[in-house]
Amino acid sequence: MATSIEHEDSYEQEETAEEPKAPKIRETPEDIKLEAIGNTIAFHPNQDILAAGDIDGDIYLYSYSCTEGANKELWSSGHHLKSCRKVLFSSDGQKLFSVSKDKAVHIMDVEAGKLVTRIPKAHGVPINALLLVDENIFATGDDEGTLKVWDMRKGTSFMDLKHHEDYISDIAIDEAKRTLLTSSGDGTMGVFNIKRRRFELLSEFQNGDLTSVSIMKRGRKVVCGSSEGTVYIFNWNGFGATSDRFAVQAESLDCIVPITDSVLCAASTDGVIRAISILPNRVVGSIGQHVGEAIEEIARSRDARFLASCAHDELIKFWDISSIPDMIVTDYRRRKKKDRRLKALSNKAFDTGQNFFAGLLDTTEENGKEEEEEEDGDDDSDSGSD
């Protein structure tokens, strides 16, 4: 009888063990492991889908989820012959554009994973930058500083201009789709009138490469990152010279992504993703890190809930940035006096007390001690207007 009861207990335990556990819901999606270093990532405009391009020229499409184990590769494409430099979704999410070191522009059908359009020799040298202007117009920039603007309806470029002496790193355009801006490895920002199809001007030379360009402050400021770790700020229609600049204690600022009108995230070769306030200018804290690995690109999800990053560790990581819109920069300034270390802004960012962050403080060229004392002051006189 005792043996029978033991068998029943054992059977009940087996049944209990076989009952499926409820899936664990995470704060952010799990990391995605690539087969090579990822150069570029982009979020889909209306679905939980992420595209990635790597140094082997392969493009991957993933669905992502906060449910553990739910990330899924949807398709992959190996049409590029060399490193994929940039991927971007069309505004409706139906097409995925990519540019490559192989000098080609590819357009994929997102649902089918099929190549639908290929411009094989779009540039004479490798292409580095891509911007989608609207459903018909896109712009590309290459390793030798040539900008081309294309009309998909004709399949040809209607602007082909070379005014930079080095690679074009990034391209941005204003809301009116009139003024196109380029950042370049020659240390200048280029300004082009896309409506009149002409070059306007180059900014003054800055120290180091300009690695990225974004429009912020309701279209009144242009912000550039640089290889020297300096943020350069231009007034709109004051493109010739910077209105402000401040140095971030980072190896570089290779990719910047605006999260709000006043706060951007910046990725660096030191592996840290920083949240940076623009006017008032200061580093607010750390979003996350790829420890000891240079970050190639960061991207913001459509709902501004997540930031994704790809780095030399062949991982795509996701970071929670949902708290950034509610951040009050002046409150942080008061706390900063007590603790000079970089503040962790997400649960996955390293704790502020760790030595890894001990030296990662924000510094400004022109402020110094004044910034610590002021409560709402700023680096230059035009800060009050924005």
BATILUM-102986 format. One record per residue (C-alpha): x, y, z. Coordinates in steps of 0.25 Angstrom, whole numbers, padded with zeros to 4 digits, always signed. Each point is the difference from the previous one (the first is absolute). Last residue first. Example, Ala and Ser with C-alpha at 12.3 -4.5 7.8 and 13.67 -1.06 7.14 Angstrom:
+0055-0004+0029 -0006-0014+0002 
//
This chain:
+0059+0310-0107 +0001+0015+0001 +0007+0000+0014 +0012-0008-0006 +0003+0011-0010 +0010+0006+0010 +0010-0011+0001 +0003-0012+0009 -0012+0000+0009 -0006+0005+0013 -0011-0007+0007 +0006-0004+0013 +0013+0007-0001 +0011-0004+0010 +0005-0013-0007 +0000+0007-0014 +0008+0011+0005 +0011-0010+0004 +0004-0003-0014 -0008+0007-0011 +0007+0003-0013 +0005-0014-0005 -0010-0008+0007 +0002-0013+0008 -0009-0012+0002 +0006-0011+0009 +0004-0014-0004 +0012-0002+0009 -0006-0008+0010 -0009-0008-0009 +0008-0013-0001 +0003+0002+0015 -0014-0004+0004 -0007+0009+0009 -0010+0005-0011 -0005-0014-0002 +0001-0005-0014 -0012+0002-0009 -0009-0012-0001 -0010+0006+0010 +0000+0013-0008 +0004+0014+0002 +0013-0003+0007 +0007+0014+0005 +0014+0003-0004 +0008+0003+0012 +0002+0013+0006 -0009-0003+0012 -0004+0011+0010 +0001+0011-0010 -0007-0008-0010 -0013-0001+0008 -0003+0015-0002 +0003-0002-0015 -0009-0012-0001 -0012+0009+0005 +0003+0010-0011 -0001-0011-0011 -0014-0004+0003 -0002-0013-0006 -0014-0004-0004 +0003-0002-0015 +0012-0009+0004 -0008-0010+0008 -0004-0009-0011 +0014-0002-0004 +0001-0015+0003 +0012-0006-0008 +0001-0011-0010 +0013-0007-0004 +0004-0005-0014 +0012-0008+0002 +0012-0003-0009 +0010+0005+0011 +0004+0011-0010 -0012+0007+0003 -0015+0002-0003 -0010+0008+0008 -0015+0001+0002 -0007+0011+0007 -0014-0004+0006 -0012+0007+0004 +0000+0011-0010 -0013-0005-0006 +0006-0002-0014 +0013-0006+0006 +0013+0008+0000 +0013-0004-0007 +0014-0001+0004 +0012-0003-0009 +0014-0005+0000 +0004-0002+0015 +0014-0003+0003 +0002-0011+0010 +0006+0001+0014 -0013-0003+0007 -0012+0002-0010 -0007+0010+0009 -0012+0006+0005 -0009+0013+0001 +0011+0008+0008 -0003+0013+0006 -0004+0015-0002 +0012+0005-0008 -0001+0015-0001 -0005+0011-0008 -0012+0008+0004 -0002+0001-0011 +0002-0014-0006 -0001-0011+0011 +0008-0012-0003 -0004-0015+0003 +0013-0008-0001 +0002-0014-0007 +0013-0006+0004 +0009-0009-0008 +0012+0009+0000 -0001+0001-0015 -0012+0009+0004 -0015+0000-0002 -0008+0013+0003 -0015+0001+0005 -0007+0013-0002 -0008+0009+0009 -0006+0014-0003 -0011-0003-0011 -0001-0014+0006 +0007-0013-0004 +0010+0006-0010 +0009-0010-0005 +0015+0002-0001 +0011-0009-0006 +0015+0000+0001 +0002+0009+0012 +0015-0003+0003 +0009-0004+0011 -0009+0006+0011 +0001+0011+0010 -0010+0008-0007 +0005+0014-0006 -0009+0011-0002 -0004+0009-0012 -0008+0012-0003 -0005+0009-0011 +0009-0007-0010 +0004+0007-0013 -0005+0000-0014 -0014-0006+0003 -0007+0012+0006 -0013-0003-0007 -0004-0009+0011 +0010+0002+0011 +0012-0009+0001 +0004-0010+0012 +0013-0008+0000 +0001-0011+0010 +0014-0004+0002 +0005-0015+0002 +0012+0002-0009 -0007-0009-0011 -0011+0010-0001 -0015+0001+0003 -0008+0011-0007 -0012+0008+0005 -0009+0009-0008 -0009+0010+0007 -0013+0007-0003 -0008-0011-0006 -0008-0002+0012 +0012-0001+0010 +0007-0011-0009 +0005-0003-0013 +0010-0012-0001 +0014-0002-0006 +0011-0011+0002 +0014-0003-0001 +0007+0014-0002 +0014-0004-0001 +0011+0007+0009 +0000+0014+0004 -0010+0009-0007 +0002+0006-0014 -0010+0012-0002 -0013-0004-0006 -0002-0003-0015 -0010+0007-0008 -0012+0000-0010 +0001-0011-0010 -0011-0001-0010 -0012-0008-0004 -0010+0012+0002 -0009-0008+0008 +0011-0009+0007 +0008+0013+0005 +0013-0006+0005 +0008+0003+0013 +0013-0007+0003 +0005-0002+0014 +0015+0000+0001 +0011-0008+0007 +0006-0007-0012 -0007-0013+0005 -0013+0006-0004 -0014+0004+0005 -0011+0003-0011 -0012+0009+0001 -0012+0000-0009 -0009+0013+0000 -0013-0001-0007 -0008-0012+0005 -0008+0010+0008 +0002-0008+0012 +0015+0002-0001 +0010-0011-0006 +0011-0008+0006 +0012-0008-0006 +0012-0007+0007 +0014-0004-0002 +0004+0006-0013 +0014-0004-0003 +0011+0010-0002 +0003+0013-0008 -0015+0004+0000 -0006+0008-0012 -0003-0010-0010 -0014+0001-0006 -0009-0010-0008 -0014+0005+0001 -0011-0006-0009 +0004-0014+0002 -0007-0011-0008 -0011-0011+0001 -0010+0010-0006 -0011-0003+0010 +0010-0003+0011 +0006+0014-0001 +0014+0001+0006 +0008+0010+0007 +0015-0002-0001 +0011+0005+0010 +0015-0002-0003 +0009+0001+0012 +0011-0011-0004 -0006-0011+0008 -0014+0002-0005 -0013+0007+0003 -0014-0004-0004 -0013+0007-0001 -0015-0005-0002 -0012+0005-0007 -0013-0008-0004 -0007-0003+0013 +0007+0011+0007 +0014+0005+0004 +0006-0013+0004 +0014+0002+0004 +0012-0009-0002 +0015+0002+0003 +0013-0009-0003 +0000-0003-0014 +0013-0007-0006 +0006+0007-0012 -0005+0003-0014 -0014+0002+0005 -0014-0007-0003 +0008-0011-0007 -0010-0011+0001 -0013+0007+0003 -0009-0012+0004 -0015+0000+0002 -0009-0012+0004 +0009-0008+0009 -0009-0010+0007 -0003-0002+0015 -0014-0002-0003 -0006+0009+0011 +0011+0011-0001 +0002+0001-0015 +0014+0004-0001 +0006+0012-0007 +0015-0001-0003 +0010+0012-0002 +0014-0005-0005 +0014+0006+0001 +0005-0014+0005 +0003+0007+0014 -0015+0000+0002 -0013+0007+0000 -0014-0006+0005 -0014+0004-0002 -0011-0009+0006 -0014+0001-0006 -0014-0002+0006 +0002+0008+0013 -0009+0011-0005 +0010+0011+0003 +0011-0009-0008 +0009-0008+0009 +0015+0004+0002 +0013-0008-0001 +0014+0005+0000 +0014-0004-0003 -0001-0015-0005 +0014-0005-0002 +0002-0007-0013 -0007-0008-0011 -0013+0004+0004 -0011-0010-0004 +0001-0008+0013 -0014+0001+0005 -0005-0005+0013 -0015-0003+0005 -0009+0000+0012 +0010-0002+0011 -0008-0002+0013 +0000+0007+0014 -0010-0008+0008 +0010-0007+0010 -0004+0009+0012 -0012+0008-0003 +0005+0015-0002 -0002-0002-0015 +0008+0001-0013 -0003-0003-0014 +0013-0001-0008 +0005+0003-0014 +0014-0003-0004 +0009+0007-0011 +0013-0007-0004 +0011+0009-0006 +0011-0007+0008 +0002+0012+0009 -0014-0001+0005 -0014+0006-0003 -0012-0001+0010 -0015+0002-0001 -0009+0001+0012 -0015-0004+0001 -0010+0003+0011 -0009+0006-0010 -0004+0015-0005 +0013+0007-0004 +0009-0012+0000 +0013+0003+0008 +0013+0001-0007 +0014-0006+0003 +0014+0002-0007 +0014-0005+0001 -0002-0013+0007 +0013-0008+0002 -0002-0014-0005 -0010-0012+0003 -0009+0008+0008 -0005-0003+0014 -0013+0007+0004 -0001+0005+0014 -0013-0003+0007 -0011+0010-0001 -0002+0011+0011 -0006+0000+0014 -0002-0015-0001 -0013-0009+0000 +0002-0014+0004 -0008-0010-0007 -0010-0007+0010 +0005-0014+0003 -0005-0012-0007 -0005-0011+0008 +0010-0012-0001 +0006+0001+0014 -0014+0000+0006 -0003-0013-0008 +0013-0006+0005 -0003+0004+0014 -0014-0007-0001 +0006-0013-0005 +0011+0000+0011 -0011+0002+0011 -0008-0011-0007 +0012-0010+0000 +0002+0003+0015 -0014-0003+0003 +0001-0013-0007 +0013-0004+0007 -0007+0004+0014 -0011-0010-0004 
//
